[in-house]
Amino acid sequence: MYSDITFYWLGGSMLVLGLSVVCIYLALTLNQARAPSTSSVQKEKILQTSQKWWGRSKQQHQSQLSDMVVTMRQAGYISSRQQIMCLFKIAFVWMSLAMVVFGQLVITTPTFGDTFLYVTLLFAAGFWLTLRWLKAQARKRAKKIDEEMLVSVHLMAILWQVGLSLESLLRAYYNEAKDLTPEVNKEIALILARIDAGQSRETVFNDVATISLSVGFQDLLTMMSQAGDTGGGLRSSFQSLAKILQERKRTDLQEKVTKMSGKISVTMMAFMFPALFIVLGGPAALALIAAFGG
């Protein structure tokens, strides 16, 4: 009887969860399709309130939240609004899963203490898995930025040769290269926003370079910061950086080819060579067995 109740409970929970996801998707689609209404205004107010709360939380609990904030920033959730939306989505996923698990435990677990312990462990595992997922997203985004860096350096070198200043170069690049280098453009947008807010270029370049996981982007920002300090030209620096990026790309390709050849060799040794031994040495082995047996 308990197994039947458990089966029906799990089926109903998954059905409710699926219907909730479908309803949320339809609601978001309708909100995007129609003009802003009262509900959209209320949603915007909720988001603004959440942004203020998130900003205060980051200031008051800077040491506790620093790892998560930096990881979200590295993963591409730069603004407070993007971070809040990311947290809402993560919380929705884990709360839905927790409701399903809690309902199952209420039926199958005799004591409330065990249920509370399992749910607590679920939330702890959810927090750890969320951090791991964000760090994986950050590493993936760093690889994308590294892939875009060679194009970015060449475009910036062309804009510099036109005669633009450093800040004008960044603005022109941001306006013209949105489709070519979307991830680099996100970082450029943050740099321009902080410069417009009154911060010095060197401070902004150093701060963004410290947070970024992309080695090529760190080199670019360090080069720009040094050029801003010394007032030197960037033409030769762009050329040198482009050569360094090409060498790194060539080295990465060589490493990938080496790893791939190693995997192919292991696969051949594991599957192809035994088959060859059986095909080539099988008749001789059967003949020897027949001879000794006779």
C-alpha positions as semicolon CSV with decimal commas, in nm:
position;residue;x (nm);y (nm);z (nm)
1;M;0,000;0,000;0,000
2;Y;0,280;0,240;0,089
3;S;0,449;0,165;-0,242
4;D;0,129;0,255;-0,430
5;I;0,092;0,580;-0,233
6;T;0,457;0,663;-0,296
7;F;0,418;0,598;-0,668
8;Y;0,107;0,817;-0,692
9;W;0,271;1,091;-0,485
10;L;0,581;1,098;-0,702
11;G;0,373;1,095;-1,018
12;G;0,154;1,378;-0,894
13;S;0,452;1,580;-0,775
14;M;0,631;1,548;-1,107
15;L;0,310;1,640;-1,290
16;V;0,264;1,951;-1,075
17;L;0,630;2,043;-1,127
18;G;0,599;2,004;-1,503
19;L;0,279;2,208;-1,514
20;S;0,446;2,480;-1,307
21;V;0,735;2,501;-1,552
22;V;0,496;2,517;-1,848
23;C;0,286;2,788;-1,681
24;I;0,593;2,997;-1,601
25;Y;0,719;2,962;-1,958
26;L;0,380;3,065;-2,100
27;A;0,361;3,359;-1,861
28;L;0,705;3,482;-1,961
29;T;0,618;3,441;-2,330
30;L;0,295;3,639;-2,292
31;N;0,471;3,913;-2,096
32;Q;0,727;3,949;-2,373
33;A;0,464;3,947;-2,648
34;R;0,230;4,212;-2,509
35;A;0,288;4,569;-2,399
36;P;0,392;4,646;-2,042
37;S;0,097;4,629;-1,805
38;T;0,033;4,651;-1,433
39;S;0,178;4,304;-1,373
40;S;0,498;4,393;-1,555
41;V;0,526;4,712;-1,350
42;Q;0,483;4,511;-1,030
43;K;0,742;4,263;-1,153
44;E;0,982;4,548;-1,218
45;K;0,923;4,685;-0,867
46;I;0,992;4,342;-0,719
47;L;1,314;4,318;-0,918
48;Q;1,424;4,665;-0,811
49;T;1,350;4,584;-0,446
50;S;1,542;4,258;-0,481
51;Q;1,835;4,443;-0,638
52;K;1,847;4,684;-0,344
53;W;1,831;4,395;-0,098
54;W;2,105;4,210;-0,285
55;G;2,323;4,521;-0,287
56;R;2,282;4,568;0,089
57;S;2,349;4,199;0,147
58;K;2,672;4,215;-0,052
59;Q;2,788;4,513;0,153
60;Q;2,685;4,375;0,493
61;H;2,803;4,016;0,433
62;Q;3,093;4,083;0,202
63;S;3,321;3,816;0,347
64;Q;3,054;3,542;0,339
65;L;2,918;3,623;-0,008
66;S;3,242;3,726;-0,177
67;D;3,308;3,383;-0,329
68;M;2,959;3,352;-0,477
69;V;2,950;3,713;-0,601
70;V;3,289;3,684;-0,772
71;T;3,195;3,348;-0,924
72;M;2,867;3,487;-1,059
73;R;3,057;3,784;-1,195
74;Q;3,305;3,552;-1,369
75;A;3,020;3,340;-1,505
76;G;2,874;3,641;-1,687
77;Y;2,612;3,761;-1,438
78;I;2,764;4,106;-1,407
79;S;2,490;4,344;-1,296
80;S;2,285;4,308;-0,978
81;R;1,974;4,249;-1,189
82;Q;2,135;3,957;-1,370
83;Q;2,257;3,812;-1,041
84;I;1,910;3,840;-0,885
85;M;1,746;3,668;-1,185
86;C;2,006;3,391;-1,165
87;L;1,940;3,343;-0,793
88;F;1,563;3,334;-0,854
89;K;1,601;3,060;-1,115
90;I;1,834;2,855;-0,897
91;A;1,604;2,894;-0,595
92;F;1,300;2,789;-0,801
93;V;1,474;2,472;-0,920
94;W;1,594;2,366;-0,576
95;M;1,270;2,459;-0,398
96;S;1,069;2,254;-0,647
97;L;1,301;1,958;-0,599
98;A;1,288;2,002;-0,221
99;M;0,907;1,997;-0,224
100;V;0,904;1,669;-0,416
101;V;1,165;1,512;-0,185
102;F;0,990;1,645;0,127
103;G;0,658;1,495;0,020
104;Q;0,822;1,161;-0,046
105;L;1,000;1,166;0,291
106;V;0,682;1,254;0,480
107;I;0,524;0,936;0,348
108;T;0,818;0,699;0,382
109;T;1,009;0,835;0,687
110;P;0,853;0,764;1,028
111;T;1,004;1,057;1,223
112;F;1,011;1,428;1,146
113;G;1,374;1,456;1,260
114;D;1,495;1,228;0,982
115;T;1,289;1,423;0,728
116;F;1,435;1,753;0,847
117;L;1,787;1,607;0,833
118;Y;1,744;1,484;0,476
119;V;1,599;1,815;0,359
120;T;1,885;2,004;0,527
121;L;2,136;1,779;0,352
122;L;1,954;1,843;0,025
123;F;1,985;2,220;0,066
124;A;2,354;2,188;0,159
125;A;2,416;1,973;-0,147
126;G;2,219;2,221;-0,356
127;F;2,435;2,510;-0,239
128;W;2,754;2,317;-0,312
129;L;2,632;2,202;-0,654
130;T;2,524;2,558;-0,736
131;L;2,874;2,688;-0,663
132;R;3,026;2,409;-0,870
133;W;2,792;2,489;-1,159
134;L;2,875;2,860;-1,142
135;K;3,247;2,784;-1,140
136;A;3,204;2,556;-1,441
137;Q;3,015;2,833;-1,621
138;A;3,294;3,077;-1,531
139;R;3,560;2,847;-1,678
140;K;3,352;2,796;-1,992
141;R;3,308;3,171;-2,031
142;A;3,682;3,227;-1,983
143;K;3,749;2,987;-2,271
144;K;3,504;3,181;-2,489
145;I;3,678;3,508;-2,404
146;D;4,015;3,352;-2,490
147;E;3,876;3,243;-2,826
148;E;3,750;3,597;-2,894
149;M;4,067;3,773;-2,785
150;L;4,262;3,743;-3,110
151;V;3,981;3,910;-3,305
152;S;3,947;4,173;-3,033
153;V;4,316;4,263;-3,040
154;H;4,321;4,298;-3,419
155;L;4,009;4,518;-3,417
156;M;4,145;4,737;-3,138
157;A;4,474;4,774;-3,324
158;I;4,286;4,895;-3,632
159;L;4,084;5,143;-3,425
160;W;4,400;5,267;-3,256
161;Q;4,569;5,325;-3,591
162;V;4,273;5,540;-3,697
163;G;4,373;5,786;-3,425
164;L;4,115;5,725;-3,153
165;S;4,194;5,776;-2,788
166;L;4,181;5,481;-2,550
167;E;3,832;5,556;-2,418
168;S;3,699;5,634;-2,767
169;L;3,854;5,309;-2,887
170;L;3,664;5,111;-2,623
171;R;3,335;5,285;-2,707
172;A;3,378;5,230;-3,080
173;Y;3,469;4,867;-3,020
174;Y;3,165;4,818;-2,796
175;N;2,933;4,961;-3,062
176;E;3,080;4,773;-3,358
177;A;3,180;4,430;-3,223
178;K;2,869;4,314;-3,037
179;D;2,811;4,020;-3,270
180;L;3,177;3,926;-3,317
181;T;3,285;3,915;-2,953
182;P;2,977;3,912;-2,726
183;E;3,157;3,802;-2,409
184;V;3,437;4,057;-2,445
185;N;3,172;4,323;-2,507
186;K;3,014;4,247;-2,170
187;E;3,344;4,323;-2,001
188;I;3,394;4,637;-2,211
189;A;3,044;4,755;-2,114
190;L;3,131;4,716;-1,745
191;I;3,459;4,904;-1,793
192;L;3,286;5,193;-1,971
193;A;3,012;5,209;-1,707
194;R;3,268;5,234;-1,427
195;I;3,469;5,497;-1,616
196;D;3,151;5,700;-1,673
197;A;3,081;5,672;-1,300
198;G;3,402;5,863;-1,230
199;Q;3,658;5,591;-1,159
200;S;4,004;5,617;-1,309
201;R;4,083;5,400;-1,608
202;E;4,387;5,238;-1,448
203;T;4,187;5,135;-1,139
204;V;3,907;4,990;-1,351
205;F;4,149;4,800;-1,575
206;N;4,332;4,650;-1,278
207;D;4,011;4,553;-1,095
208;V;3,855;4,383;-1,398
209;A;4,182;4,207;-1,481
210;T;4,201;4,073;-1,125
211;I;3,853;3,919;-1,144
212;S;3,871;3,784;-1,500
213;L;3,977;3,422;-1,555
214;S;4,086;3,483;-1,914
215;V;4,464;3,516;-1,937
216;G;4,447;3,695;-2,271
217;F;4,198;3,951;-2,143
218;Q;4,415;4,006;-1,835
219;D;4,713;4,078;-2,060
220;L;4,509;4,324;-2,267
221;L;4,386;4,517;-1,963
222;T;4,734;4,521;-1,808
223;M;4,874;4,658;-2,132
224;M;4,608;4,930;-2,145
225;S;4,667;5,019;-1,781
226;Q;5,040;5,056;-1,837
227;A;4,979;5,266;-2,147
228;G;4,751;5,492;-1,943
229;D;5,017;5,530;-1,673
230;T;5,313;5,593;-1,902
231;G;5,131;5,757;-2,191
232;G;5,306;5,533;-2,445
233;G;5,174;5,409;-2,778
234;L;4,982;5,087;-2,818
235;R;5,058;4,993;-3,177
236;S;5,360;4,775;-3,103
237;S;5,192;4,643;-2,787
238;F;4,890;4,525;-2,987
239;Q;5,118;4,350;-3,235
240;S;5,316;4,180;-2,959
241;L;4,999;4,069;-2,781
242;A;4,855;3,933;-3,106
243;K;5,169;3,723;-3,158
244;I;5,150;3,594;-2,801
245;L;4,784;3,498;-2,845
246;Q;4,862;3,320;-3,171
247;E;5,140;3,123;-3,000
248;R;4,906;3,027;-2,717
249;K;4,641;2,919;-2,964
250;R;4,895;2,710;-3,153
251;T;5,013;2,552;-2,828
252;D;4,656;2,472;-2,724
253;L;4,589;2,309;-3,061
254;Q;4,905;2,101;-3,028
255;E;4,799;1,987;-2,680
256;K;4,454;1,893;-2,811
257;V;4,607;1,696;-3,099
258;T;4,844;1,517;-2,858
259;K;4,561;1,427;-2,621
260;M;4,344;1,310;-2,910
261;S;4,621;1,089;-3,051
262;G;4,672;0,940;-2,704
263;K;4,300;0,862;-2,674
264;I;4,301;0,705;-3,021
265;S;4,603;0,490;-2,928
266;V;4,436;0,370;-2,608
267;T;4,116;0,289;-2,799
268;M;4,309;0,092;-3,061
269;M;4,501;-0,101;-2,795
270;A;4,182;-0,180;-2,605
271;F;3,958;-0,283;-2,896
272;M;4,142;-0,315;-3,226
273;F;4,455;-0,512;-3,128
274;P;4,267;-0,795;-2,948
275;A;4,047;-0,833;-3,255
276;L;4,356;-0,848;-3,479
277;F;4,516;-1,112;-3,256
278;I;4,200;-1,321;-3,271
279;V;4,169;-1,290;-3,650
280;L;4,537;-1,343;-3,730
281;G;4,636;-1,585;-3,456
282;G;4,307;-1,768;-3,417
283;P;4,357;-2,031;-3,693
284;A;4,710;-2,110;-3,577
285;A;4,593;-2,143;-3,216
286;L;4,308;-2,376;-3,322
287;A;4,551;-2,585;-3,528
288;L;4,789;-2,619;-3,232
289;I;4,503;-2,716;-3,001
290;A;4,384;-2,976;-3,250
291;A;4,737;-3,113;-3,295
292;F;4,806;-3,147;-2,924
293;G;4,461;-3,280;-2,863
294;G;4,499;-3,544;-3,131
